[in-house]
Amino acid sequence: MSKRTIHEPARDIPVLMEADVVVVGGGTTGPVAAIAAARRGKKVVLIERFGSLGGILTLGLNTKPSGALVGGLPLEIWNLARSVGGAGDDYMATTKTGGVKIASPTDPEIMKMLLTRLCVEAGVQILFETFVSAPYLEDGVVKGVITESKSGRQFVGATVLIDCSADADMAAKAGAPFVMGSGGHESEAKMQPVSMYFIMKNVDLKRLADWAQTCEDIPARAIPATVEGLDYGLWLTGFNGMLRRFQEETGVKLQRDNITLKTADGQMYINATRVLGVDVFSPKQFTDAILECYRQIEGVCRFLKERVPGFEQARLGQVSPILGVRETRHILGEYTLTGPDSRGETHFDDSIAADSSALDIHDPKGGDVDFQSMPPYEIPYRTLLPRGIEQILVAGRCISADHEAHARSRNMPACMATGQAAGLAAAIAVEEGVAVRQVPIAKVQAALRELGMPLRADEVKL
């Protein structure tokens, strides 16, 4: 049976503003892209559907980049956060496969303010509480975007559009090819599961850290040597055996084999929920996943209070208002980053970033998390270029990467690095009067090096 439809009459759409560069999405990636382009003197509009910047980093309470920040604007932003007490020192986490250097978590509220301030200082026009419904094209060339807000439907013109929507919404709606998750037949595609962070208050961090030192059920950890270091430096992953026993003894059913605990500004941030097989483009399935995360959060809080030293007096402090989505569309670009590429096996002449993010795989079938250190690798500019559509760049977790490579390129250091490169490339394309597909890559690379961004894997200093 065909679905019922309605007819929407044609109408003229008022032009809100024109820009050199429009960035869609103000999460972890978009602000970096916008700042990079605006600092080269371009007129930049950053459009965000929520009322603050940072996305999963801030609103999503994720707080941590899952890898080292090796240079450029990402490192500048973190150093600024440190200078105002919004982040701590980087730390080396011990895992089953060796050490992983991780940039300190950040205070999400401070980071919201810093990202906004940096954008405004660079001259970026931010449009909060504005949803971008579609790109506008003429003869296969992007000319701007259609927005929806309390002012109604409006148009924002652009010479270059940067899609930082995380799900490649603009590229897909423009007609760019893509695959979902692992690719293959759509019904068989596998994607990493969704989850939701939350905070527990009144945790005795010293008691927890002392107990964790001798607990064999926490194979991955970073435990500071000082009490002061607990504010930003405590990171614990495991509890697998304890979780199994808890579920067997109480009948409470949880969906994840392990729990990750980490501190930021002395608060305890918890990653412990999981929902498999969610079509995040279905409003009903998306809603059902949120409700399931709420159910799981109640069970995890009970587990922690009853079984983990330091949580005896703890209570639920905050639940993320957004669902954490790890994987959806991967655009098909001029080059697709592969698993071997992401292990550092390939050098690219058009590299726009050397990344050292951890390998971080949440099994689409529901197994344990695979989190481990790997050698730095390079990301080529061609992964930002969707096939068949002109004047659009993608950045963030939706770049052209296969399912295996995505386990590294989806992490925040890589997302911020591709955002930085996309912003510079867009600005340089405007300066040179060329399409982003023909932008002189040597000039982009020179601009990146001026920002202190390593481009070759062997240039990364950890």
N, C-alpha and C positions, 0 to 999 in steps of 0.2 A: 504494500500500500504506500502510495506517495505521500509525503508530508504536506500538510496544508501550508499555503503561502499567502502572503498579502502583497499588494502593490504599493510601493512608495513613489509618489509623484516626483518628477524631476524638479530640481530647484537650483537657484544660483547660490553659491557659497561665498560669503564675504571673506576678503583677504585680511587676516589679522596682522601679519608682518612678513617681511622678507629677510632672508639671512644668507650668508655665505655657506654656513654649515649648520645643519639641524641634527641634533643628537637625540635619538629616541630611547629613553630609559635612563633613569638617574640612580641605578643601583651601584654596584661596586665598579663597573666598567665605564659607564657613561660620564660621570664627572671628570674622570681622568682624560677621556677623549675631548670633552668640552674645554677643559683648562688648557690642554696642549694646543688646540686650535686657536683659542682666544688669545693666548700669550704671543701668538704670531700676528696679532692685530686683526684677526678676522671677526666678522660679526657672527656670533654663535648663539643659537637658541637650544636650550636643553629642556626637554619635555618629560615630565615625570607624573605618573598617575597617582602617586601618593603625595603626602604633604611634607616629605623630608627626603634627603638623599642617603644613599648607602645600601638600600635594598636588603639583601640577605645578611650583609655585614652588620647593619645597624638595626633596622626593623626586625629582621629575622633572628637577631640575637646570636648570630654565628661568631662574631668578634675576632676570629683568628684566620690568617691567610693560608694555613696548611702548607707552609713552605717558607723559605727565606725570601726577603725582598732584596734584590741584588743591585738596584740602582734606579735612576730616573725619578719621575714623579712619584711612583709608589713609595720609594724609600724616603723622598722628601716629605710626603704626607705623614708617614709613620714617625719620622724624626720630629715633625712638628707636634704630633700627638704626644710624644714622649716629653717634649719641652713644657707641656702644660699638664702633665700628670695623667694623660689619657692613654698611655701604653707603657709597658715595661721593657726590659731588655729581652733580646732574642734568647732562646734557650735550645739546648740540645736534648731532644727526647730520646729515650732508650726504647727500642722496639725489638721484636723477636728476630728481625733481620738486620739490626744495627742501629746506629744513631741517625736521627733526622733533625736537621736544623730548622727551627720554626720561628717565624717572626712573632713577637709577643702579641697576645690578644689586645684589643683596644676597647676602651669604654665606649659603648655604642652611642650614648647621648653626646659625649664630647665629639665623637667622630662625625655625627650628623652636623654639628655646628661648624666644625673645621672644613668639611667638604663644601658646605654652603658658602662660607666666608671666602675660601680660595676661588670658587667659581665667580662670586661677585667681584672680588678684587681683580680677576682676570678680564672682567667685562662680559661675562656670560649672562645672557638673559634667561633666567629660569622660569618655566611655566609649571607650577605645582598644580595638583588636582586636575590634571588635563590628560585625557585619554586619546591616544593616536589610533584612529580607526582604520586608516589605510594610507599607503603612499599614493601620490598622484604622478602618473607617467604620461609622456608624450612620445610616441614612436620608440618605446623601449628605453627612454631616458627619464630618470626620476627628476621631477621638478619641484617636489615639496610633499607635504603631508596634510591629510584631513584630520582635524582634531575635534573632540567633543568635550565640552565643559559646561558649566552653568550658564555660559554665554551662548550656548548652542553649538552648531556645526560651523567651523571656521577653517581657513586655509593658511598654512605657513609655508612660504616659498623657500626653496633651498637650491644652491648650486651643487652641494654634495649632501647626501643623507648618510648618517652613520647609525646602523641598527645595533643598539646595545640593549635590546629587549630581552635578551637571554634565550628566547625561544625562536629567534629569527622571524618574528612576526612580520616585519616590514619586507624583508627579502622574500618570504614565502608569498605574501599578498601581492608583491610585485611580479610574481611568476617565476622566481628563481627556483631551480631544482634543489631538492633536499632529501635526506633519508631520516627516518625516525630511529633513534637509538642505534642498535646494532645493525640496522638495515635489513635487507632481504625483503620477503613478503611482509606487508604491513601488519598482518595478523600475527606474524611470528617475531616481529622486532622486539628486542629486549632493552629495557631502560633501567638505569639505577633507580631505586625506590625513592619516594618522597618521605619527608619527615618534618618535625617541628621542634625547635628549641624551646626551653623554658628555664626559668631561674628559680632556685630555692634560697630563701633567706635564713639567717640565724644558723648557718653551718659553722661548727667549730673547726676551722681550717687546720689549726695546729694538731688537734686530736686526730683528724682525718689523715694528715700527712704522716704523723708518727706511726699510725696503724698501717698505712699503705707501704711504708718502708719494708715491712716484713711479710706483707701479704703476697702469697704465690699466685693469687688469682688476678693479678694486675701485671701482665707481661709488658705493657707499654706505659711509660711513665716519664714525667719530669717533676722532680720534687726539689724545691729550692733548699739551699743550705741554711737560709736565715728565715726568721719569722716575717721580716719585711718583704722578702721575695715571694711570699704566699699570695700577695695581692694580685699579681699578674703572672706568676710563674708555675702554679700547680696545674699539672695535666695528667690525668689518669685514664687509661683505657683498658677495659677487661671486665671483670666480675662475672665471667661466663658461667663458672661452676656455681657460684652463689645464686645467679639468676635461675639456673635450672632447678636447684633445690627449692628455692622460694616458690616457683610455679608448681612444682610437684606437691609441696606441703600445703599450699594455700588454695590451689585451684585457680589462681589469677593467671590469665593468659596474656603474655606479652609477645611481641612480634619480632624482637631483635635479640640476637645472641649476646651482645655486649652493650656496655654503656661507656660513654666518654664524659668525663667531668673536667672542667677547666675554670680557672678564675680570671676575672677582669675587674679591677678596682675593688677587690675584696669580696666580690659576689660570685656565687657558684652558678655557672652556665652548664646546662645538661643536654646532651645529645643522646637520646635513648628511645626514640620512636621510629617506626617504620611502617609504611603501607606499600604493598607491592602491586604492580600492574595497573596503576592509575592513569587514565587518559585525562591529562590535565586540561585538555581543550574541551572537555565535557563539564559544564557547570555542575551537573549533579554529581559526577564522580569526584570532582574537585571538592565539593562540599562534604561528600561522604568521607573523603580522606581526612579532612579537618576534624570531623566528628570522631573518627577512629583515633586520631592522634590525641584528642582530648581524653578519650577512654584510657589510652595507654599511659598518658601522663599521670593520671590518678593512680594507676598500678605501680608505676615507677617510683612515685613519691612514697607510697606505702613501703615498697621494698627498701628504699634508702633509709627511711626513718626506723624501720624494724631491724635491718640487717647490717648497716654500715656505720661504724663508729664515727662520731662527729655530726651525724644527722639527727640525733635524738630530739633536739629542740627545733629542728628545721621546719619550715613551712613553705608552701608554694608562694613565690613572690611575683612572677610575671610569666605569661605565656606569649610567645611570639604572635603578633597579629597576622602574620603571613605564613603560608606553607612553604617549606624548603623544597624546591624542585631541582634535582641534580642533572637531569638529562631529558631532552626532547628532540628537537630538530637539530641535525647537522647539515648546514648548507653544503652543496656540492660546488666547490670553488675551483679556481684554476689549478690548485694542487690540494690533495687531501693528505693531511698529516697521518702517518701510520703508526702502529705500535712500535716497530723497530725504530722509526724516526724519534719517537718519544723516549726511547731508551738511550738517546745520544749517539745513534749509529750513523747519522747523516749530517753533512754540512750543507748549508744553503747559501748561495750567493746573494739571495734576496732576504736573508734573515733580518727580522725586525725586533727580535728579542731572544735572549738566552734565558731560559727558565729553569728553576731548580725546585719546582713544586714537588711535593711527595706524590707517589703513586697512591691513589685513594679510591678504592673500588668498593662500593656497596653492592653486593651480589644481587643481580636482578631476580634470582631465584630464592633469595632469602638467607643465604649462608653468612658466614662471619665476614667482617670488614677486613680487606687487605690494605694495610697502610704501611708503606715502607719508603725508605730513601732510595733514590736512583741518581745516576749521573746527570748533570745538566744537559739540556737539549736545546735545539734551535727551532724557532717558529718562522716559517717563510711568509713574506707579504702576500703571496698568492692565496694563502688560506683565508684571507680577508675579502677576497674578490669573488662574489657569486657569478656563476656562469649566466650569460645571456641578458643581463640587466646592467645598464650603465649608470654611473654616478651614485652608486651605493656601495658602502663598505660595511662589513659586519665585524663585531668585536665581542669578546666574552666567550661564554661556553658554547655558543652556536657556530663557531668558526668551522671551517672544513677540516674535520678530523674524524677518524674512525672511532669505533666504540672503545677500542683499547687505548688509543692515544688520548681520548677524552678523559680518561681517568687521571691524567695529569693536567691537560689544558683547560679543564673546567675549574681548576682551583684559582683562588683569588689572585695570586701573583701573576699567573698567566693571563687572567682576564684583564687585570689592570695594565699589563704590558701591551696587550693587543689593543686596548683602548687608547693608550698613549700613542702607539704607532698609527692607528687609524686617524686620530686627531691631527697629528703632524702631516700625514699623507694628504688628508683632505685640505688642510691649509696650503700646503705646497702646490697641490693641483690647482687651487684657485689662483695662487700667485703666478703660476706658470701658464695659466690659461689652457690646461690640458685636462683630459679625462683622468679619473683616478686609476684607470687601467693602464694609462700611459705615463703615470707620474714618474719622474726620474728617481729611481730607488736609491741611487747613490746620495742624492740630496736628502732624502728621508733618513737614511742611515747616518749621514753626517749630523743631522739635527738630533738624532737619538744619542749619538756619542757625546754631543755637547751637553746633554742632560745627564751624562754619566751612566748610560744604559749599555751593558755588555751585549754584544750581538753574536759572539761566538761562544760555544759551550766552554772552550778552554780559557775564556776570559773571566769566567765566574769565580769570584773569590768568596769562599765560605769560611 
